[in-house]
Amino acid sequence: MKKLIVDSQKCIGCGTCVSLANKTFKMQNDGKSQVVNPVGDDEVIIQSAVDSCPVAAISWQEK
């Protein structure tokens, strides 16, 4: 099983992931993205957010 993560060290807070998959990602108070519901959006939409991150801060990791 895979786990969706956002690397807060890489995240620049552009908000692309939230714009594309707002049921899965939210912006934190520090302006960085966070996974709030890894199955909130359709997998195709989530993957689109992963692929659209300009700094590759979002990834799938094996549990």
Residue pairs with C-beta under 8 A, 6 or more apart in sequence:
1 62
1 63
2 60
2 61
2 62
2 63
3 38
3 60
3 61
3 62
3 63
4 24
4 35
4 38
4 46
4 50
4 58
4 59
4 60
5 35
5 58
5 59
5 60
5 61
6 17
6 25
6 32
6 33
6 34
6 35
6 57
6 58
7 57
7 58
7 59
8 30
8 32
8 34
8 57
10 55
10 56
10 57
11 32
11 33
11 55
11 57
12 54
12 55
12 57
13 27
13 31
13 32
13 33
14 53
14 54
15 27
15 33
16 49
16 52
16 53
16 54
17 24
17 25
17 33
17 49
17 50
17 52
17 53
17 58
18 25
18 26
18 27
18 33
20 45
20 48
20 49
20 52
21 40
21 41
21 45
21 46
21 48
21 49
22 41
23 37
23 40
23 41
24 35
24 36
24 37
24 38
24 39
24 40
24 41
24 45
24 46
24 49
25 33
25 34
25 35
25 36
25 49
26 33
26 34
26 36
27 33
27 34
28 34
33 57
33 58
38 46
40 46
41 49
49 58
50 58
50 59
50 60
